[in-house]
């Protein structure tokens, strides 16, 4: 009766209308729905792009690019569209007319991704294959009424080209994913200022202030002048206005463990809080064994999801803007409290008879093992635009050389089997994909 099942509740039939469009000569490379209306922007690998009315399928074409479009994004008010292209150009278009409004060729190589901010229609970020870098832009109006892409800041740290960008809900934090297998969180207002802005420009970021809200009125130089050694090169004590703090100077590093003195943080040993960051870098997230292909924040901003070449979907804590996992307590041996984990690894000596076995010689010899996941891929580091997988991991324990090829690993205390450190900080990992998840 009424189409329902006997003894059960009746169910109403729902009609779903699907609108499809055809016309691209090659693969579609990027899609961005409008947050404010029933339209979306679509780009293809043939250099074609258009704005589609999702209810009717009608489309407005954007001027083709001579090289593939690599990314596309619509502003939060639905009025603007930004495209990234292999021709080194970042462009902004009028979503109503398809007219080009602004462009920039600041990237020295292909622009690989682009993303508008979630709350501001005049703020966007682009990622490239140059060095590689993330660049943050602000749309401004020039003296003649024209729209200008003004470069706010440059974020440097990834060592393979960028694949995806995502702004946090408040637009204060930017997440970037790359072929190097990492996700990085950045303070949008705290990166390297653009070199050509000039000292008197209002756009130059003030990177002298401390990052913590309670210490915003205190400068980085004032803090450094008051630092006292805490018994090691990268450990300090500081009598701050909020009381004495024990700090660790954490240097940024690449996938080979090489550290960079020009990119660093001062981190509170007790809770991992970042007091100061020299280049906008807040946190490096590892877990994927291979390239990270796409990232997005959850609607409430509490979680960050990512997919990668290792066939996994991973979920991360997006509210942790600290490095408490990297700054150690005495978990390795007595006296390692307050060190950065890479500094401790520098003190480890590989066993010549077992390259996966590591030793620290303190008051007594302490032995460790380097353990990898049984799934994932090794990646080759080279100059090509994409690093191809060498082979599947087959062993839970790998050599010191293998560790340098893929920095996602655990350090385990050999005597007890206790996991002392794990680069994989994901909250959830779904690994049902048999091929790269894009």
HUHU-V241711 format. One record per backbone hydrogen bond with DSSP energy under -0.5 kcal/mol. NH is the residue of the N-H (numbers start at 0). CO is the residue of the C=O. If there is no record, write none. Layout:
nh:NH co:CO
nh:NH co:CO
This chain:
nh:3 co:0
nh:4 co:8
nh:7 co:4
nh:14 co:12
nh:15 co:13
nh:16 co:14
nh:17 co:15
nh:18 co:16
nh:19 co:17
nh:28 co:42
nh:29 co:42
nh:31 co:40
nh:33 co:38
nh:34 co:74
nh:36 co:33
nh:38 co:36
nh:39 co:51
nh:40 co:31
nh:41 co:49
nh:42 co:29
nh:43 co:47
nh:44 co:26
nh:46 co:43
nh:48 co:61
nh:49 co:41
nh:50 co:59
nh:51 co:39
nh:51 co:49
nh:52 co:57
nh:53 co:37
nh:53 co:51
nh:54 co:37
nh:55 co:52
nh:56 co:52
nh:59 co:50
nh:61 co:48
nh:62 co:97
nh:64 co:46
nh:68 co:43
nh:69 co:83
nh:70 co:83
nh:72 co:81
nh:74 co:79
nh:77 co:74
nh:80 co:92
nh:81 co:72
nh:82 co:90
nh:83 co:70
nh:84 co:88
nh:85 co:67
nh:87 co:84
nh:89 co:103
nh:90 co:82
nh:91 co:101
nh:92 co:80
nh:93 co:98
nh:94 co:78
nh:94 co:92
nh:97 co:93
nh:100 co:91
nh:101 co:91
nh:103 co:89
nh:110 co:84
nh:111 co:109
nh:111 co:126
nh:112 co:126
nh:114 co:124
nh:116 co:119
nh:116 co:122
nh:122 co:119
nh:123 co:136
nh:124 co:114
nh:125 co:134
nh:126 co:112
nh:127 co:132
nh:128 co:109
nh:130 co:128
nh:131 co:129
nh:133 co:154
nh:134 co:125
nh:135 co:152
nh:136 co:123
nh:137 co:149
nh:138 co:121
nh:139 co:147
nh:141 co:139
nh:141 co:145
nh:144 co:141
nh:146 co:100
nh:147 co:139
nh:149 co:137
nh:149 co:147
nh:150 co:148
nh:151 co:135
nh:151 co:149
nh:152 co:135
nh:153 co:191
nh:154 co:133
nh:155 co:153
nh:156 co:131
nh:161 co:127
nh:162 co:176
nh:163 co:176
nh:165 co:174
nh:167 co:172
nh:170 co:167
nh:173 co:185
nh:174 co:165
nh:175 co:183
nh:176 co:163
nh:177 co:181
nh:178 co:160
nh:180 co:177
nh:182 co:284
nh:183 co:175
nh:184 co:282
nh:185 co:173
nh:186 co:279
nh:187 co:171
nh:187 co:185
nh:189 co:186
nh:191 co:153
nh:191 co:278
nh:193 co:151
nh:196 co:193
nh:200 co:197
nh:203 co:200
nh:206 co:204
nh:209 co:214
nh:209 co:217
nh:210 co:274
nh:211 co:274
nh:214 co:211
nh:215 co:212
nh:217 co:214
nh:219 co:207
nh:222 co:218
nh:223 co:219
nh:224 co:220
nh:225 co:221
nh:225 co:222
nh:226 co:223
nh:227 co:236
nh:229 co:231
nh:229 co:234
nh:231 co:234
nh:234 co:231
nh:235 co:246
nh:236 co:227
nh:237 co:244
nh:239 co:237
nh:239 co:242
nh:242 co:239
nh:244 co:237
nh:246 co:235
nh:246 co:244
nh:247 co:266
nh:248 co:233
nh:249 co:247
nh:249 co:264
nh:250 co:248
nh:251 co:259
nh:251 co:262
nh:253 co:257
nh:256 co:253
nh:259 co:251
nh:260 co:258
nh:262 co:259
nh:263 co:261
nh:264 co:249
nh:265 co:275
nh:266 co:247
nh:266 co:264
nh:267 co:272
nh:268 co:245
nh:271 co:267
nh:273 co:320
nh:274 co:265
nh:274 co:272
nh:275 co:265
nh:277 co:263
nh:281 co:184
nh:282 co:184
nh:284 co:182
nh:285 co:283
nh:285 co:422
nh:286 co:180
nh:286 co:287
nh:287 co:180
nh:289 co:287
nh:291 co:177
nh:292 co:290
nh:292 co:306
nh:293 co:306
nh:295 co:304
nh:297 co:302
nh:300 co:297
nh:303 co:315
nh:304 co:295
nh:305 co:313
nh:306 co:293
nh:307 co:311
nh:308 co:290
nh:310 co:307
nh:312 co:429
nh:313 co:305
nh:314 co:427
nh:315 co:303
nh:317 co:301
nh:317 co:315
nh:318 co:301
nh:319 co:316
nh:320 co:318
nh:322 co:271
nh:325 co:322
nh:326 co:322
nh:327 co:325
nh:327 co:338
nh:331 co:328
nh:335 co:332
nh:337 co:327
nh:338 co:335
nh:340 co:325
nh:342 co:339
nh:343 co:339
nh:344 co:340
nh:345 co:341
nh:346 co:342
nh:346 co:343
nh:347 co:343
nh:347 co:344
nh:348 co:358
nh:350 co:353
nh:350 co:356
nh:351 co:349
nh:353 co:350
nh:356 co:353
nh:357 co:367
nh:358 co:348
nh:359 co:365
nh:361 co:359
nh:361 co:363
nh:365 co:359
nh:367 co:357
nh:368 co:411
nh:369 co:355
nh:370 co:368
nh:370 co:409
nh:371 co:395
nh:376 co:288
nh:377 co:390
nh:379 co:387
nh:381 co:379
nh:387 co:385
nh:389 co:377
nh:392 co:375
nh:397 co:369
nh:402 co:398
nh:403 co:399
nh:404 co:400
nh:405 co:401
nh:408 co:406
nh:409 co:370
nh:410 co:420
nh:411 co:368
nh:411 co:409
nh:412 co:417
nh:413 co:366
nh:413 co:411
nh:416 co:412
nh:419 co:410
nh:419 co:417
nh:420 co:410
nh:422 co:408
nh:424 co:285
nh:424 co:422
nh:426 co:314
nh:427 co:314
nh:429 co:312
nh:430 co:428
nh:432 co:310
nh:436 co:307
nh:437 co:435
